[in-house]
Amino acid sequence: MQTVTPQFLQTLTTSHSMVASVTAMYAGSVTVADLPIADGSVTVDRGSKVRRSLSLTIADPKRLPWGALDPLAVYGQTLMVSRGVRYAGGATEMIPLGTFRINEPQGDTLLGPVTLTGQSSECYIIDDKFMVPTSTRGYTTCVDAIEYLIRQTLPSAVIVNATAGARNPSCAVITWNANSDRWDAVQQVALAMQAEIYVDALDRFVIADVPQVLTSRVVWDIAEGEGGTLMESSRQMSRTAVYNAVVASGENTSSNVAPVSAVAYDTGPTSPTRWSGPFGHVPKFISSALWTTVGACQAAADYALFDAIAPNVSTSIDAIPNAALEGGDCIRVSYAGRKELFIVQSVTTPLTAEGSASLVLRGGKEE
């Protein structure tokens, strides 16, 4: 969760006034300081290649772009979005929700409204496919390789290694063909260091550990009843995407290394998904050209197994919006006489006072 004051979190549990802001930017300069918002939302989704997305409605048809340099045109124009609370006395505390490249503005030319969508900065890397075969040769560590791949597209990109101990293992040599997806390559290198990478609300590329409900710090409580922020909840359980073995393999022609592989099994005697137990045999297969030794494959398989055996319990809730929440945060939900810990898989935050935040939660570890 983003850093906020205790007053901000306390205010969310009581009646309060919200405020939202959308600033239009082009080439580093502000073009419109405060766009009027008729409707809109920001979604943060860990399951999407582009983690943050914007949907925005502006009532005034005069905002519909006609020229390439208009504030809401699609030639590099961006929107900085934030939401916060207004305290008694008029002071506000604003929380950034992201910086978004404008993709598709449209609307009735006479009556409006103008609607548009936007995406966080992963979209620049996705668009910039490799024009020639590209290799990690000469970049000895994973972070070096990630920085190289991203800064070929965005030279001034801010890249933060937020993994435990700021780990930065060596990177095997791998070559991607022309027309390959550059962001897929970046994610592949992050996976090799047992991490994920995404763009955060401050428009930084963050390399982070994959969150685990058992070890993550609880950052927010959502509860039903008086003083709580829970409005609705639903729950679904499925065995889809639950595995009890992971087979990791690596084959790297660039390094002239023979294929290698390793397997990790769920061997917990009391685990409901234990290998050869009532759940059956359900292996998951993963691969990377960056795994060039049996040890690297075994480490990847062991790491992936924790997520593979996690219960596929999808809990969806509507709650009072907390703009500081991030995908991957660990939260506590108190409902139906239970307290459970979850990882936030996705959260949609409205930009108006009407409506609630919609969260999809993963995990479901009873506390």
N, C-alpha and C positions, 0 to 999 in steps of 0.2 A: 504494500500500500504506500502511496505517496505520503510524504511528510506533511502533517497538518497539526494545528494546535488542538489541545484537549477541548477547548471551547467549541471548535468546529464539530467534533464528534458528539459532544454533549448536545449541541444545538439540533443535530439531526434527529434526536429522540423526542423533541418537543415541537410544538408549532413554530414555524419559522418562515422567513421570506427567502426565496431563492433568486439568484441572478445568473444570467448566462451572457457570454460575450463571444462574438465572432469577428475577427479582424482579417481583412483581405490584404494579402501581400503579393508583391511582384518584384523579383530580382533583389530581394533583401529590403525593400522599402514598403512602408504602409501605404496602401491606396485608399482603403476605407477603414476608418478606425473602429466603427461599431455598427455592423450590419443589423438591421431590425430582423428579428427572428419570429416568423409566424409559427413554425413547427420544426422539429428535427430531433435527431438523436445521434449518439456516438456508440458504436459497438466495438468492444474489445473481445477478440475470439482467438484462443490459443490453437484452435483447430484449423485456422485459415492461414494461407501463405502470407497474406497481408493482414497483420494482426488488428489494425484499427481502421474502421470505415465510418464515413460520415454520410448522413442523409439530412438535407436541409431544405426548408421551404421559406421563401421570401415573398411577401405579398406584392410588392411594388413591381409592375411589369417593366419599369424603366431600368431595372437591374439586369434585365436579359441582355447578354453580351451580343454585340454586333461586330465589333472590331477585335483584332488580335491582341490589343493592349487594354481592352476593357477589364475591369477588376474581376469579373467572374468568367473570363474566357479560359481556354484550355491549353494555353501555350506556356505553362510553367507557373501560372498563378496558383497561390496556395491560400488556405484559410487556417488561422490559428484559433482554436476553440477552447473555451474554458467554462466551468460552471462553479458556483460557490453559494455562499449565504450572505445575507445582509443582516448585520447585528443592529440592535437598538442603538440609536445615535447616528446611524448611517454608514458606519464602517463596513467594509466587505472583506471576505476572505475567498480568493479565487483559486481554483484548482485546475491546472491544465488538463485537457482531455486529448490533445494531440494537434499536430500540424498535418494538413491534408492537401494533397494535390487535387485540384478540381478536374473531374473527368467528364461529366455529362450534364451541363445546364440546359434546361428547356422550359418552355412555358408559352401561354397564350400572349401574343404580342400586344394585345389591347387591354386585356383584363388581368393577366397574370393568373395564378402566382408563378414565380420562378422556382423550379425544383432543381436540385443538383445532388450529385454524389461526389465523394472524395475518398482517397485512400492515403494511408501513411507511407513513409518513404521506401518501404520494401518495393513498391511498384516501380520505382526508377531502376532498381537492380533487375527486376523481372523483365522489364522492357529491353534492357541492354544485353541482349544475347551475345555470346561470343562470336565475333566476326571471323576469327582465325582460331586454330587450335591453341589452347591456353593451358599452361602447366604451372604447378606449384614449385617447380625447380628453382632453387635459389632462395626459397623462403623456408627456413628450417623449422619453425614452430607453427602450430595451428593458428595462433592469433596473428602472427605475421602474414600467413596466407589469407586469412579472412580480411585483414586490413588491405592487403594488395587487391583482392577481388572487388571489395566495395569501393575503394578509392579510385579505381580505374573509372568508375561511373560518377562518384560523388567525391571529388578530391578533398573537400572540407568536412566530410562526414565525421561526426564524433562517435568513437567506438569505445565501449566500456566493457572491460573484462570483470564481471561481477561474480565469477565462480568462486567457490570456497578456496581460499588461499591464492586466488588469482592464478590458478594453474594454467600452464601453457606448455603442453607436451609437444614433442617433436612431430613433424608432419611428413608423412611419406610423399614421395613424388607421384602426382597423378596428373593426367592430361585430359582435358575436356575438348570434344570436337567443336568445330564451328557450328553455330546455330543451337548450341546447348544453352540451357537456362542458367544464367549466372547465379540467381538466387538459390536454385537447387544446389549448385556447387558450394555456395557459402554454407548452406544448411548441412551439407554432407561433411564439411570440415568441422563444423560445430559438433555434429554427432560423433565424429571421431574422437573428440575430446570430452565426450559424454556430457554434452550441454545442448542448450537450445539458443537460438538467436532471434531477436525481434526488435522492432522499433517501439520505443516507449513514448509516454506523453510529452516528453521534452525533445522529441525528434532525435534521440540517440539510438544507435545500434547497440543493443545490450546482449552480451554473451552471459548466460546464466545457467545455473544448475536446474535440472528438471525438478519441479517442486514435488515433495512427498508429504502426504498428509500426516505421517507418523512423526516427522522430524521438523516440519515447518512451524514457525511461530504464528500463533493465532493473532490476527490483526484487527478483527471486527466481530462483534456479536450481533446476531440477528435473532430476535425473539418475538414470539407472539404475545398478545396481551398488552396491558397498560404499560406505557413507557417503552414498548418494543417497536421495532421497525418492520416486522414481517406482516405482509398483507394477504398473500395466498401462497400455497405450496402444493406440489404434486410429486409423485415418486414412481419410478419405473425400474424394474430389474430385468437384465437380459444376460444370456451367456455369450452373445455375440461379442467378438473382440476380446474374449478372455482366453488365455492360453496357459499351458502348464509346462512348456519347454520352449526354449529359444535356441535356434540354430543360427550362429553367426559365421559368415564365410567372407573371405577376401581373396581377390585375384587382381593383381596389378601388373599389367604388361609393361607399363612405363618403367617399373623398377626391375623387370625381368625376374620376378619372384614367383615361385610355384604356388598354386592355390592352397589356402589354409582354411581350417574351420574349427569350431568348437561348439559344444552344447552345454546349456545350463538347464537343469531340471528343477521343478518344484518338488522338493523332498521333505517338506515340513510334515511331520507325522499327523498333525491335527489340522492341516490346511484342507479346506474343502475342495481345492483344485489340485491336490497332490497327484503326481504322476502315478499311474496305475491304480488310482482310487476310483470312487464312483463317478467322478467327473469324466473319466476316460483319458485318451491321449489326444492332445490338441497342440501340436507344435506351431511355432511362429518362425518364419525365416526372414533374416535380415542380412544385408551384405553391404560392403563398402570396399572400394579399391584402396582405401587408406589403412585397412587392416592387413598388415603384411606378415604377421607372425601369429602362431597359435595363441600366444599369450594375449595379444591384442584382441583376437577374436573371443577368447574366453572372458576377458574383462568386459567387452561389449555385450556378450550374451548375459553375463551375470547382472550387468547394469540394467539391461532391457527386461530381464525377468521380473524385477520388482513391479514394473508398470504392467507387464503382461498378465500377471496373476491378480491384479487389482480388480475388485468387484465392479462389474459394469452396472452400477447403480446410478441412474440419472435422476437427480432431484432438481426440479425447476421451481423457482420462487419469484414472487413479486414483492419488492420491499421499497421502503423510502430510499430514494437515490442517495448514494454516497459516491461522489465524483472521484474520490481518492482511491477507490478500489481498482486493482489491476488484475488482469488475467494471471493465474498462478498464485494468487493470494490464498492463504489458509484462513477460513472463517469458521465460527461456531454458530450453529443454528439450533435454537431451542424451540421445539414444537412437538405436539402430540405426546407430551410427557417425556420426551427424550432430549438428549443433547448429543449432537453429532458434529464431527469435524469434516470439512469439505475443502477441496481445492476449487477455486473459481475457474471454470472452463471458459465461460463467456459472460459478459455483462453488457447490457444495453442501457445507456443513461439518457433520459430525455433532456432536451434543451429548453423546455417550458415547464411551468409550474404544474401543469396537468399531467397526470400519469405517474406510474411508478417505474422503478428500475426492474428489468427482467434479467434474472441470473440463471444460468445453467451450471450446476455444481457436480463435481465428480469426487468419488471417494466414498464417503459415508462411513467414517470410523466412529463408532459409538464411544463417547467419552465417559 
